[in-house]
């Protein structure tokens, strides 16, 4: 015969701890073990409340599932920001996230949209140097993604050496709301070129390039990447020169968000040697700015897309120089700090996007499971047993007291008093509620009560026997027992 399965037996024992079978031989039923239920309530309910509280606390730290739509502000259609946004959109689509792009005039408008609570924009490309030095509350940075040099193209036979040589000239500085205009005004004012000492035209990059080639303006200030169509067009145009900042280091010391970069000779066209010399440029960086409440999963997706798009070497940057935690007006987000320190989180490196998010959320609930629930399940049986024992074992103190008194004062006149006290203890034990699973403790106690009762009676008999000759030795032996 196969041995009985131990698991059902254990289950039956747990069940019988709270209910027991009753009947008259022909009809059977079950009734609740009230003592066991009371003990269970006293022990289990506080632990249950502790477990529920732990899971509630854990749920507080669990973010909801990441949304599958992200709205991002870029820049003018046809510009670099918008082009990069389209590449980001294709990358995020592989993980099932729809990136909706919103064109704008540039960085200033992007910041306005990010700062507006009613706006649906949660991320944007922003040029460093256009925000207040103390940043904007509620906005964070995911880091710099590439150099965005400041280009000053001009017409003329004479080569310019300083920015202040633009005094009295007609200069395109970018449209209202653009980062180009904000940075151009900041730098031009620093060298004394103001609206009353020069003529500022609110032209975008492509418009400015066309106007400069046509000769309707004298100079054009642009903030754009080297691959920008406007920059490429002007570099290859005859009669158009590019200003090399002779005092670039001085500008970089005054404006911490600027870097000094060198445009090598012939980098645009080796055959025609364009540019014809090394050119020193000032370059802010383009950054990704997000709202601080953006879901971390989406932040990591944007950082991953930035790495895939901007990590390659280029005209002004080394391989994997970007994205980078460069200095800017915005504090670096927690996700970006972790990303630049140790890369993508472990689960995101080895699991699909949706599965990594699911596992990360479930892992939070493992903390209360292993820290509270499992230990609680282990201590419940011990607590129930302790409560049952404590009800019964407290009577042993009374019994021990009677034994000591019997040993120290074995007087026959006290036997009746001791027996009466022993009967009271026995009645108390009978009234003590003990779960049926631990009823053996009560029965053992009653057996010990009988042992003490017999000792008392033996002392009494021995005292009576000692009154007759020849029985003294037996009485003394009984007393010692």
C-alpha positions in Angstrom: 0.0 0.0 0.0 1.3 3.4 -0.9 2.0 5.8 2.0 -0.5 8.5 2.7 0.1 11.9 1.3 1.4 14.0 4.2 0.2 17.3 2.7 -3.6 16.5 3.0 -2.9 15.2 6.5 -1.3 18.5 7.5 -4.2 20.4 6.0 -6.7 18.3 8.0 -4.8 19.0 11.2 -4.9 22.8 10.5 -8.7 22.5 9.8 -9.3 20.6 13.0 -7.6 23.3 14.9 -10.6 25.5 14.4 -13.5 23.0 14.0 -14.3 19.5 15.4 -16.7 16.8 14.5 -19.6 16.0 16.7 -22.6 13.6 16.6 -24.7 11.0 18.3 -23.4 8.0 16.2 -25.9 8.4 13.3 -25.7 12.1 12.6 -22.6 14.1 12.4 -21.8 17.8 12.0 -19.1 20.3 12.7 -18.9 23.1 15.3 -16.4 25.9 15.6 -13.6 25.7 18.2 -14.2 29.1 19.7 -11.0 29.2 21.7 -9.0 28.5 18.6 -10.9 31.1 16.7 -10.3 33.7 19.4 -6.6 32.9 19.5 -6.5 33.1 15.7 -8.2 36.5 15.7 -5.9 37.9 18.4 -2.7 36.6 16.7 -3.5 36.8 13.0 -5.5 40.0 12.7 -2.6 42.3 13.9 -0.2 40.5 11.6 -2.7 40.7 8.7 -3.0 44.5 9.3 0.8 44.7 9.3 1.0 42.8 6.0 -1.7 44.9 4.4 0.0 48.1 5.5 3.3 46.9 4.1 1.7 46.2 0.7 -0.1 49.5 0.8 3.2 51.3 1.5 4.8 49.4 -1.4 2.0 50.3 -3.7 2.7 54.0 -2.9 6.1 53.6 -4.5 5.0 51.7 -7.5 4.5 54.0 -10.5 1.6 53.2 -12.8 2.3 51.5 -16.1 4.1 53.9 -18.5 1.9 55.5 -21.1 2.3 54.5 -24.7 2.2 58.1 -26.0 4.8 60.8 -25.5 4.5 64.4 -26.8 7.7 66.1 -27.7 8.4 69.7 -28.9 11.1 70.0 -31.6 11.6 73.1 -33.7 10.7 74.4 -37.1 9.8 71.8 -39.7 12.9 71.1 -41.8 15.2 72.1 -39.0 17.7 69.9 -37.1 15.5 69.5 -34.0 12.5 68.3 -36.1 14.8 65.9 -38.0 16.1 64.4 -34.9 12.6 64.1 -33.5 11.6 62.0 -36.5 14.5 59.6 -35.9 13.5 59.4 -32.2 10.0 58.6 -33.2 11.1 55.7 -35.3 13.2 54.3 -32.5 10.5 54.6 -29.8 8.0 53.0 -32.2 9.9 49.7 -32.0 9.0 49.5 -28.3 5.3 50.3 -28.9 5.5 54.0 -27.8 4.1 56.6 -30.1 6.1 59.8 -30.1 4.0 62.7 -31.2 6.1 65.7 -32.5 5.1 69.3 -32.1 6.9 71.8 -34.3 7.8 75.2 -32.8 9.8 78.4 -33.3 12.6 77.0 -31.2 14.0 76.6 -27.7 12.2 79.5 -26.1 8.8 78.3 -27.2 9.7 74.8 -26.2 10.4 75.9 -22.7 7.2 77.8 -22.6 5.2 74.7 -23.5 7.1 72.6 -21.0 6.3 75.1 -18.2 2.6 75.4 -19.1 0.6 72.9 -17.0 -2.1 72.9 -19.6 0.3 71.8 -22.4 0.6 68.2 -23.3 4.3 68.5 -24.1 6.4 66.4 -21.7 9.8 66.6 -23.5 11.6 69.0 -25.8 14.9 69.9 -27.5 16.3 73.0 -25.8 19.5 74.9 -26.6 21.7 75.4 -23.6 22.0 79.1 -22.4 18.4 80.2 -23.2 16.9 79.4 -19.8 17.5 81.4 -16.5 20.7 80.4 -14.8 18.8 79.0 -11.9 16.7 76.8 -14.2 12.9 76.4 -14.2 11.1 74.7 -11.5 9.6 71.3 -12.5 12.0 70.8 -15.4 15.0 68.5 -15.6 17.6 67.6 -18.2 18.4 64.2 -19.7 21.9 65.6 -20.7 23.5 67.2 -23.7 23.1 65.4 -27.1 25.4 67.3 -29.5 27.3 70.5 -30.0 25.2 73.2 -31.6 27.8 75.8 -32.7 27.3 79.5 -33.0 28.0 80.5 -36.6 28.4 84.1 -37.7 28.5 84.3 -41.5 29.1 87.6 -43.2 29.8 89.3 -46.5 32.7 91.4 -47.4 36.3 91.4 -48.6 37.7 92.2 -45.2 38.1 89.5 -42.7 36.4 90.2 -39.3 38.3 89.3 -36.1 35.9 90.4 -33.4 32.1 90.2 -32.9 31.9 93.9 -32.1 32.8 94.6 -35.7 29.2 93.9 -36.6 28.3 97.4 -35.3 26.2 99.3 -37.8 25.5 96.2 -39.9 22.2 94.5 -40.8 22.3 91.2 -38.9 19.9 88.3 -38.9 19.6 86.9 -35.4 16.7 84.4 -35.6 13.0 84.7 -35.2 11.2 85.5 -31.9 11.0 82.5 -29.6 14.1 80.8 -31.1 17.2 79.8 -29.1 19.4 81.4 -31.8 17.9 84.9 -31.1 18.2 84.5 -27.3 21.9 83.5 -27.5 22.7 86.0 -30.2 21.3 88.9 -28.3 23.1 87.8 -25.1 26.5 87.6 -26.8 26.1 90.7 -29.0 25.1 92.8 -26.0 28.1 91.6 -24.1 30.4 93.3 -26.7 28.2 96.4 -27.1 26.2 95.5 -30.2 22.7 96.7 -29.4 19.5 97.2 -31.3 20.3 101.0 -31.6 23.8 100.3 -32.9 22.9 97.6 -35.5 19.8 96.4 -37.4 18.5 93.1 -36.2 16.4 91.0 -38.6 14.1 88.2 -37.2 15.0 85.6 -39.9 15.2 81.9 -39.5 18.3 79.9 -40.7 17.1 79.2 -44.2 15.7 82.7 -44.7 18.9 84.2 -43.4 21.1 82.1 -45.7 19.1 83.2 -48.7 19.1 86.9 -47.7 22.9 86.8 -47.0 23.6 85.2 -50.4 21.3 87.8 -52.1 23.0 90.6 -50.3 20.0 92.0 -48.5 21.7 91.6 -45.1 25.4 91.9 -44.0 25.6 89.0 -41.5 23.7 86.1 -40.2 23.9 84.5 -36.7 22.9 80.9 -36.5 22.9 78.2 -33.9 22.8 74.9 -35.7 24.7 71.6 -36.3 27.4 71.4 -39.0 25.0 69.3 -41.2 22.3 71.9 -41.1 21.2 72.8 -44.8 21.6 76.5 -44.1 25.2 76.0 -42.8 26.1 73.7 -45.7 24.7 76.2 -48.2 26.6 79.2 -46.8 29.9 77.3 -46.4 29.9 76.5 -50.1 28.8 79.9 -51.3 31.3 82.3 -52.9 31.8 85.6 -51.2 30.5 84.4 -47.8 33.0 84.3 -44.9 32.8 82.6 -41.5 33.9 84.4 -38.4 36.6 82.7 -36.2 36.3 83.8 -32.6 39.7 85.1 -31.7 38.7 85.5 -28.0 36.6 82.4 -27.7 38.1 81.4 -24.4 37.1 84.8 -22.9 33.5 84.1 -24.0 33.6 80.6 -22.5 34.8 81.9 -19.2 31.9 84.4 -19.0 29.3 81.9 -20.2 29.7 78.5 -18.7 27.3 76.8 -21.1 29.6 77.5 -24.0 32.4 75.2 -25.2 35.2 76.1 -27.5 35.4 73.9 -30.6 37.6 73.9 -33.6 36.3 73.4 -37.1 39.3 71.8 -39.0 40.5 73.2 -42.3 38.9 71.4 -45.3 36.4 69.5 -43.1 33.4 70.4 -45.4 35.2 69.9 -48.7 38.7 68.5 -48.9 39.1 69.2 -52.6 38.3 72.9 -52.3 39.6 73.3 -48.8 36.5 74.6 -47.2 37.0 76.2 -44.8 40.3 77.4 -46.0 41.7 77.6 -42.4 40.9 76.2 -38.9 38.0 78.1 -37.5 37.4 78.5 -33.7 33.7 78.5 -32.8 31.7 78.8 -29.7 29.2 76.0 -29.1 26.4 75.6 -26.7 24.9 72.1 -26.5 21.5 70.9 -27.5 19.8 69.2 -24.5 16.7 67.1 -23.9 14.6 68.8 -21.3 11.7 66.9 -19.6 9.1 67.5 -17.0 10.2 65.9 -13.7 7.0 63.8 -13.5 7.8 62.1 -16.8 7.6 58.3 -16.3 11.1 56.9 -15.8 10.5 54.2 -18.4 10.0 56.9 -21.0 13.0 58.8 -19.8 15.2 55.7 -20.4 13.7 55.3 -23.8 14.6 58.8 -24.8 18.2 58.3 -23.4 18.5 55.1 -25.4 17.3 56.9 -28.6 19.7 59.8 -28.0 22.6 57.3 -27.7 21.6 55.6 -31.0 21.2 58.9 -32.8 24.1 61.0 -31.4 26.8 58.6 -30.3 28.5 58.5 -33.6 31.6 60.7 -34.3 31.0 63.8 -36.3 32.7 67.0 -37.6 32.9 68.5 -34.1 32.6 65.5 -31.7 34.4 62.3 -30.9 32.8 58.8 -31.0 30.4 58.4 -28.0 31.1 61.9 -26.7 27.3 62.3 -26.6 24.9 62.1 -25.0 26.7 63.4 -21.9 25.9 65.0 -18.5 27.1 68.4 -19.6 26.6 71.5 -17.4 23.3 73.3 -18.1 20.7 75.4 -16.4 18.7 72.3 -15.5 19.5 69.7 -13.0 20.2 66.2 -14.3 17.3 63.8 -13.7 17.8 60.8 -11.5 17.3 58.5 -14.5 20.0 60.3 -16.5 22.4 60.2 -13.6 22.0 56.4 -13.4 22.2 56.0 -17.2 25.5 57.9 -17.5 26.9 56.0 -14.5 25.9 52.5 -15.3 23.9 52.5 -18.5 20.5 51.0 -18.9 19.0 49.2 -15.9 19.7 45.5 -15.8 16.1 44.4 -16.7 15.9 46.9 -19.6 19.1 45.5 -21.1 17.9 41.9 -21.1 14.1 42.1 -21.4 11.7 43.6 -23.9 10.4 47.1 -22.9 7.0 46.0 -21.8 8.2 43.0 -19.8 11.0 45.0 -18.1 8.4 47.5 -16.9 6.1 44.8 -15.6 8.9 43.0 -13.7 10.1 46.2 -12.2 6.7 47.0 -10.8 6.2 43.5 -9.4 9.6 43.5 -7.8 8.5 46.3 -5.5 5.8 44.0 -4.0 8.4 41.3 -3.2 9.8 43.5 -0.5 6.7 43.2 1.8 6.3 39.6 0.7 9.7 38.5 1.9 10.1 41.0 4.7 6.7 40.8 6.3 4.4 38.1 4.9 6.7 35.1 5.0 8.1 35.8 8.5 4.5 36.4 9.7 3.4 33.0 8.4 6.3 31.3 10.2 5.6 32.9 13.6 1.8 32.4 13.6 1.9 28.7 14.7 4.4 29.6 17.4 2.3 32.4 18.7 -0.9 30.3 18.8 1.0 27.5 20.7 2.4 30.1 23.1 -1.1 31.5 23.9 -2.5 28.0 24.5 0.5 27.0 26.7 0.3 30.3 28.7 -3.3 29.7 29.7 -2.5 26.2 31.0 1.0 26.6 32.4 0.1 29.5 34.7 -1.6 26.9 36.9 1.7 25.1 37.4 2.8 27.9 39.6 -0.1 27.3 41.9 0.6 23.6 42.0 4.3 24.2 42.7 3.3 26.5 45.6 1.2 23.8 47.2 4.0 21.2 46.8 6.5 23.5 48.5 4.0 24.2 51.3 3.4 20.5 51.7 7.1 19.9 52.0 7.8 22.7 54.5 4.6 22.3 56.6 3.3 18.7 56.5 0.7 19.2 59.1 -2.5 17.1 59.0 -4.7 20.0 60.0 -3.8 21.7 56.7 -4.6 18.8 54.4 -8.2 19.8 54.0 -7.2 23.3 53.1 -4.7 22.1 50.5 -7.2 19.7 49.0 -9.7 22.4 48.7 -7.2 24.7 47.0 -6.3 21.8 44.7 -10.0 21.3 43.8 -10.2 25.1 42.9 -7.2 24.8 40.6 -8.7 21.8 38.9 -12.0 23.7 38.4 -10.0 26.6 37.0 -8.2 24.4 34.6 -11.6 22.9 33.5 -12.9 26.5 32.8 -9.8 27.5 30.9 -10.5 27.7 27.2 -7.9 25.7 25.3 -8.0 25.0 21.6 -8.6 21.4 20.9 -5.4 21.2 19.0 -3.6 21.8 22.3 -6.0 19.9 24.7 -3.2 17.5 25.7 -1.6 20.4 27.7 -4.7 20.6 29.8 -5.0 16.8 30.3 -1.3 16.6 31.3 -1.9 19.4 33.9 -4.9 17.4 35.3 -2.7 14.4 35.6 -0.2 16.4 37.6 -2.9 17.7 39.8 -3.8 14.1 40.6 -0.2 13.4 41.4 -0.1 16.3 43.9 -3.5 15.2 45.4 -2.2 11.7 46.0 0.9 13.1 47.7 -1.3 15.2 50.0 -3.5 12.2 50.9 -0.4 10.0 51.5 0.9 12.6 54.0 -2.5 12.7 55.7 -2.7 8.9 56.0 0.9 8.8 57.2 0.0 11.3 59.9 -2.9 9.2 61.1 -0.8 6.0 61.1 1.9 7.7 63.1 -0.5 7.9 66.1 -0.3 4.0 66.4 2.9 2.2 67.7 5.2 0.7 65.1 4.0 3.0 62.3 6.3 5.9 62.9 8.9 4.8 60.4 6.3 4.4 57.7 4.9 7.9 58.5 8.3 9.4 58.3 8.9 7.7 54.9 5.6 9.0 53.6 6.4 12.5 54.8 9.7 12.5 52.9 7.9 11.3 49.8 
